[in-house]
Amino acid sequence: MNIKPEELKLLIAEGEGLTVEFKEKYTSRIGSDIAAMSNGRGGFILLGVTDKGQVVGEKLSNQMKADIVSIARNCDPPISIKKILQVDNVVILEITEGEEKPYSCSSGYFRRLDAVTQKMTQKEVRMIFRETTDIFFESLPCKYFTLNDISWKKIKVFLKESGSSIKFTRKKLYPLLSSLGIARNDKITNAGALMFAGEINRFIPYSETILGAFKGTNRTHIYDRMDIRDDLLTQLNTAMAFLKKHLNVRSEIHELSRQDIYEIPLEALREALVNALVHRDYSMKGTSVYVSIFNDRVDIVNPGGYPAGITKANFGKESVRRNPVIADIFHRMGKVERMGTGIERMRVLMRQAKLKEPEFSSDSFFHAVFRRDPSYTLKSLRGKTREKTREKTREKTRDKILSAVRRNPEVTIEELSQMTGITSKGIEWNLKKMKRGKIIKRKGSAKGGHWEIVRGADIE
């Protein structure tokens, strides 16, 4: 990859991550970052850039270049740096993923975790020895997948979620994907397809999340189901909407504002969903992530047990990610806590809500079980109380639909389904009822028309 000035600006704008490290100036301690990149997915070290992404400048001299090459060669095994070059006022080191992991420098063994170079424990060193015999599914080229299969809309969503202010063009697409570690040698990896494919079902058809709501405490009677075959961020957002739809909620007034409080903390469930998507073993064909809602619990299950290096004894205490590139992308979007704090965060959130801590177990699948608060159970709802709850649910559904229509009058039933977590049939039922109630009306044809909100029915 020949880095041009505009591509350098893109790297800086995207910020530090699994494959990008900023250094304000060159020092001889750079060996730890070189070793960490080689132990990971490779990447770029930018000299002359502060942690906040401000360019302060660094000048590449022959002596500096010789020193960097010497530091890399003195690593064990020796590391060959792909490129050392000056681009504008920044010195760029391009490091390739090592083929003889693990690598150590004079200070020891290091790895990349989120945007941090971290010294490895002996357990982590042994884990990397084991992993060198395996090829991560997320890093393999996605067969038949090309840049034309990338969804421009999903790229824009990622840039928005990650807080990027750069003006993006299609010419910058490949450099962006390369900086994220999902494009190599003109090939897009499975991780890239999972995050940004316009139609992921064409390439990895089993990368879906199946949502189900059941009556009772077993799988005998299902009354709502959704199968999400889309990018991983859409799977996360749709699953959260589905959970909000089916969990009980109460409202409390704090000062002058109303606060909805769900029976299970939404942040705890979001952590579990992200954990399932980030740690799922995507090489297990014919499997899915499952989210099941029962009267007494919520089960979140993903294919793949503990990642290599994690045992029941150190679970929740040490951080190992089965899919570090996918984890890094979620981290850039603010969906993942640093340093593997998610498990403990789930426990703390449940304790704060005065609920039982989540139950975790692992075989060939990983299970996270959240017990529902008995005081909220559907069995306790009788007569008018049950009807009021249903009416509130209908009102919330109507408000969600009206809000979406106001933002985009041409919104489709499928898009409304994804936004609200309600099935397409449920959306159609609500729209028919709202048209009969003169809340909303349709102008034009089913395909080329648009929705209009009747005067007086709009919402703020």
Secondary structure, 3 states (H helix, E strand, C coil): CCCCHHHHHHHHHHCCECCEEEECCCCHHHHHHHHHHHHCCCEEEEECECCCCCECCCCCCHHHHHHHHHHHHCCECCCCCCEEEEECCEEEEEECCCCCCCCEECCEEEEEECCEEEECCHHHHHHHHHHCCCCCHHHCECCCCCHHHECHHHHHHHHHHCCCCCCCCHHHHHHHHHHCCCEECCEEEHHHHHHHECCHHHCCCCCCEEEEEEECCCCCEEEEEEEECCCHHHHHHHHHHHHHHHCCEEEEEECCEEEEEECCCHHHHHHHHHHHHHHCCCCCCCCCEEEEECCCEEEEEEECCCCCCCCCCCCCCCCCCCCHHHHHHHHHCCCCCHHHCHHHHHHHHHHHCCCCCCEEEECCEEEEEEECCHHHCHHHCCHHHHHHHHHHHHHHHHHHHHHHHHHCCCCCHHHHHHHHCCCHHHHHHHHHHHHHCCCEEEECCCCCCEEEECCCCCCC
